[in-house]
Amino acid sequence: MKEQIAKGGEWEIRFHRHPWIHPEDAAKAIQKRLEDSRKRRKKVSEEVIYEGLFLSSLASDHRWNLHQIGQIRKLSDNKNFKERFARALEQGRSPTFDKIDIFILQNWRELRFKPEIKAKIEAQEGKLPGLSEWSPKAIAGLFELAKINPRSGNFENWFTNRRKRLGLVGKYPRRIRDFIFISDSIRMDR
């Protein structure tokens, strides 16, 4: 795992990212998460937003580094922080990015998912671009093949919103417009 750092005020929040996630995409996703938190929580100070992300990062990964331990020590005199920290450790905090976010980020620039599925696709279609060059309709077919079931409803709207929430911008024109998997056969519209 590679480490990604976001800084805000006195906070240094460390995120561990999979090596398949491009550092720029990870930075965009973190920045977008901060912006969205600011919009949703207008009455909450930026300091509280950074503290929440810091607590999430501590609760989801107990391999703390010296800087994080220093931040904890520095804040340990603050009773409110101690209570929130204890609650985060006891109850856990949801991760900043879920499994689907991670999947999208890992495959955004280059397809890197399950080797057996990737080999099957590339045997029929050749090397394919990352999800940034796929239409949401094509991505729906790929998700179906990979047995990734996001929420039901309009997949294209869901994916577009998810992509924007991660701060990712698709490329136009899209190289992959449709992707259909039937039995052992793949049909693509480029």
C-alpha positions in Angstrom: 0.0 0.0 0.0 1.2 3.5 -0.8 0.6 6.4 1.5 -1.3 9.5 0.4 -1.2 12.6 2.6 -3.8 15.4 2.9 -3.0 18.5 4.9 -5.3 21.1 6.4 -4.4 23.5 9.1 -2.5 21.5 11.7 -3.9 18.2 10.5 -2.0 15.7 8.4 -4.3 12.9 7.4 -2.7 9.8 5.9 -4.6 7.6 3.5 -3.2 4.3 2.4 -3.9 3.7 -1.3 -3.5 0.6 -3.4 -0.5 0.9 -5.8 -2.9 0.6 -8.7 -4.5 3.9 -7.8 -2.8 6.8 -9.5 -1.6 9.5 -7.0 -3.3 12.3 -8.9 -6.6 10.4 -8.9 -6.2 9.7 -5.1 -5.5 13.4 -4.5 -8.6 14.4 -6.5 -10.8 12.0 -4.6 -9.5 13.2 -1.2 -9.9 16.9 -2.2 -13.4 16.2 -3.5 -14.4 14.5 -0.3 -13.2 17.5 1.7 -15.1 19.9 -0.6 -18.3 17.8 -0.3 -17.9 17.7 3.5 -17.6 21.5 3.6 -20.8 21.9 1.5 -22.8 19.4 3.6 -21.7 20.8 6.9 -21.6 24.5 6.5 -22.0 25.3 10.2 -19.1 23.0 11.0 -15.6 24.4 10.9 -13.0 23.1 8.5 -11.0 22.1 11.6 -13.8 19.7 12.6 -14.0 18.2 9.1 -10.3 17.5 9.1 -10.5 16.0 12.6 -13.3 13.7 11.4 -11.3 12.5 8.5 -8.3 12.1 10.8 -10.4 10.0 13.2 -11.7 7.9 10.3 -8.2 7.2 9.1 -7.1 6.2 12.6 -10.1 4.0 13.2 -9.8 2.2 9.9 -6.1 1.5 10.0 -4.3 0.9 13.3 -0.8 1.1 11.8 -0.3 4.6 13.0 2.9 6.5 12.1 4.9 8.8 14.4 3.3 11.9 13.0 -0.2 10.6 13.7 0.9 9.5 17.2 2.2 13.1 17.7 -1.1 14.5 16.6 -3.0 12.2 19.1 -0.6 13.2 21.9 -1.0 16.9 21.1 -4.8 16.6 21.2 -5.0 14.3 24.2 -5.6 17.2 26.6 -8.8 18.1 24.8 -11.6 16.2 26.5 -14.0 16.4 23.5 -11.3 15.0 21.2 -10.5 12.1 23.6 -14.2 11.2 23.7 -14.6 11.3 19.9 -11.4 9.3 19.5 -12.5 6.7 22.0 -15.9 6.4 20.3 -14.3 6.1 16.8 -12.0 3.3 18.0 -14.7 1.5 19.9 -17.5 1.7 17.4 -15.4 2.0 14.3 -15.9 4.6 11.6 -16.9 3.9 8.1 -14.0 4.1 5.7 -13.5 7.3 3.7 -13.8 5.4 0.5 -15.8 2.2 0.1 -14.9 -0.9 -2.0 -16.7 0.4 -5.1 -14.8 3.8 -4.8 -11.6 1.8 -4.6 -12.5 -0.3 -7.6 -13.3 2.7 -9.7 -10.1 4.5 -8.7 -7.9 1.4 -9.3 -9.4 0.9 -12.8 -9.7 4.6 -13.8 -6.6 4.9 -16.0 -6.0 1.2 -16.8 -8.1 -1.9 -16.3 -6.6 -3.9 -13.5 -9.3 -6.0 -12.0 -9.6 -9.8 -11.7 -6.9 -11.3 -13.9 -9.1 -14.2 -15.2 -11.8 -11.7 -16.3 -9.3 -9.3 -17.8 -7.5 -12.1 -19.7 -10.9 -13.3 -21.1 -11.8 -9.8 -22.3 -8.4 -9.0 -23.8 -8.3 -12.3 -25.6 -11.4 -11.3 -27.5 -11.0 -7.5 -27.7 -7.3 -6.7 -27.2 -6.0 -4.3 -24.5 -8.7 -2.0 -23.3 -8.5 1.5 -21.8 -9.3 2.4 -18.3 -12.8 3.3 -17.1 -12.1 7.0 -17.8 -12.7 6.2 -21.5 -15.8 4.0 -21.0 -19.4 5.2 -21.1 -21.5 4.5 -17.9 -23.6 2.1 -20.1 -20.5 0.1 -20.9 -19.3 0.2 -17.3 -22.7 -1.2 -16.2 -21.9 -4.3 -18.4 -18.4 -4.6 -16.9 -19.8 -4.4 -13.4 -22.3 -7.1 -14.2 -19.4 -9.4 -15.5 -17.3 -8.6 -12.4 -20.3 -9.3 -10.2 -20.3 -5.9 -8.6 -23.8 -4.9 -7.6 -24.2 -1.3 -6.8 -27.6 0.1 -5.7 -30.5 -0.7 -8.0 -32.0 2.0 -10.1 -30.5 4.0 -13.0 -26.9 2.8 -13.2 -25.8 5.5 -15.5 -26.9 8.3 -13.2 -25.5 6.4 -10.2 -22.1 5.9 -11.8 -21.9 9.5 -13.1 -22.7 10.8 -9.5 -20.1 8.4 -8.0 -17.5 9.4 -10.5 -18.1 13.1 -9.7 -18.0 12.4 -6.0 -14.5 11.0 -6.5 -13.4 14.1 -8.5 -12.8 12.1 -11.6 -13.5 13.4 -15.1 -14.2 11.1 -18.0 -12.6 11.4 -21.4 -14.6 12.3 -24.5 -15.2 11.0 -27.0 -15.5 7.6 -25.2 -13.6 4.7 -26.7 -15.9 2.1 -25.2 -19.6 2.9 -25.7 -21.2 -0.5 -24.8 -20.1 -3.7 -23.2 -22.2 -6.8 -23.1 -21.3 -10.2 -21.7 -23.4 -13.2 -22.8 -22.4 -16.7 -21.8 -18.6 -16.8 -22.6 -18.8 -14.2 -25.3 -18.2 -10.4 -25.1 -19.6 -7.8 -27.4 -18.3 -4.3 -27.4 -19.3 -1.2 -29.2 -16.3 1.1 -29.8 
